[in-house]
Amino acid sequence: MFGVPADEKPRVNEAREVVPLVRYGVSLLSMGFLTDDRRAVIWRGPMVSSAVRQFLGQAAWGPLDVLILDLPPGTGDIQLTIVQTVPLAGAVVVTTPQPVAVADARKAVAMFGQVGVPILGIVENMAWFSPPDLPDRRYALFGEGGGRRLAEEIGVPLLAEVPLEQAAREAGDAGLPVVLREPEGIAAQAFTALAARVADELERRAGEPKAPPVEILYR
């Protein structure tokens, strides 16, 4: 989605650090950069955890405004590895409107709460669909208000409602973020507002102590 060719891989510098790739001013590391895109990644939990630790502790990130970790859904090995490895300023929980997705998001909220990571807010993705030829029409394909209700339930901001938009999909396939390709589109405006809200939340919490890495006890 950032337009990185399949054959472009991160290099290792003289300090034996992985050097992130850079696109549109964003430094990037991904599991996808380390594997053949034509083969399935069949890694056990410890292998994935080791790669995550390398991304966090053995990469030449340089000065950053913020480091964003894009996590898979759920409360699995990657999430546990991260909270064990680095102090986190907060978590943004993403859900779609339907109850089955909100139930998974609620579990993620509970997990971060148990390890002392503050929830910056909730994002409701695929909140509605507007046909390109009828932009004033909204169709709630996945239900309505699930993200808003979850935010109200746990007492955090609803950071954004992001619509399901064809332009966003096309931009991702083209490798050019929709905020650059169609900045006036409804999805692009939602993403831009979301980024501003997250920045505001981080600034508001800047003086608060970050959750330290935690020890997970296995029995």
Long-range contacts (C-beta under 8 A, 24 or more apart in sequence): 1-171, 1-172, 1-173, 1-175, 1-177, 2-26, 2-28, 2-175, 2-177, 3-174, 3-175, 3-176, 4-28, 4-33, 4-175, 6-37, 8-33, 9-33, 9-34, 10-34, 13-60, 15-60, 16-58, 17-58, 17-59, 17-60, 18-54, 18-55, 18-58, 18-59, 18-60, 19-59, 19-60, 20-59, 20-60, 20-61, 24-177, 24-180, 27-61, 27-62, 27-64, 29-55, 29-59, 45-76, 45-77, 46-77, 48-77, 48-78, 48-81, 49-77, 49-78, 49-80, 49-81, 52-78, 52-81, 52-82, 52-85, 53-81, 53-85, 56-82, 56-85, 56-86, 57-85, 66-199, 66-202, 73-104, 73-108, 74-104, 74-107, 74-108, 75-107, 75-108, 75-111, 79-108, 79-111, 80-216, 83-112, 83-115, 83-117, 83-211, 83-213, 83-214, 83-216, 84-213, 84-214, 84-215, 84-216, 85-213, 86-213, 87-210, 87-211, 87-212, 87-213, 88-117, 88-210, 88-211, 89-118, 89-202, 89-205, 89-210, 90-117, 90-118, 90-119, 90-120, 90-201, 90-202, 90-205, 91-117, 91-118, 91-119, 91-120, 92-119, 92-120, 92-121, 92-122, 92-123, 92-159, 92-198, 93-119, 93-121, 93-122, 93-123, 93-150, 94-122, 94-123, 94-124, 94-125, 95-122, 95-123, 95-124, 95-125, 95-146, 95-147, 95-150, 96-124, 96-125, 96-126, 96-142, 96-146, 96-147, 97-124, 97-126, 97-127, 97-140, 97-142, 97-143, 97-144, 97-145, 97-146, 97-147, 98-142, 98-143, 98-146, 99-143, 99-146, 101-142, 101-146, 102-146, 102-147, 102-149, 102-150, 105-147, 105-150, 106-150, 109-150, 109-154, 115-211, 115-214, 116-211, 116-212, 116-214, 117-211, 118-205, 118-208, 118-211, 119-154, 119-156, 120-156, 120-157, 120-159, 120-198, 120-201, 120-202, 120-205, 121-151, 121-156, 121-157, 121-158, 121-159, 121-197, 121-198, 121-201, 122-147, 122-148, 122-150, 122-151, 122-154, 122-156, 122-157, 122-158, 122-159, 123-147, 123-158, 123-159, 123-160, 123-161, 123-162, 123-194, 124-148, 124-158, 124-160, 124-161, 124-162, 125-162, 126-162, 126-163, 126-164, 127-161, 127-162, 127-163, 127-164, 128-161, 128-163, 128-164, 129-163, 129-164, 129-165, 130-163, 130-165, 130-186, 132-166, 132-167, 135-186, 138-163, 157-197, 157-201, 159-194, 159-197, 159-198, 159-201, 160-190, 160-191, 160-193, 160-194, 160-197, 161-190, 162-187, 162-190, 162-191, 162-194, 163-187, 163-190
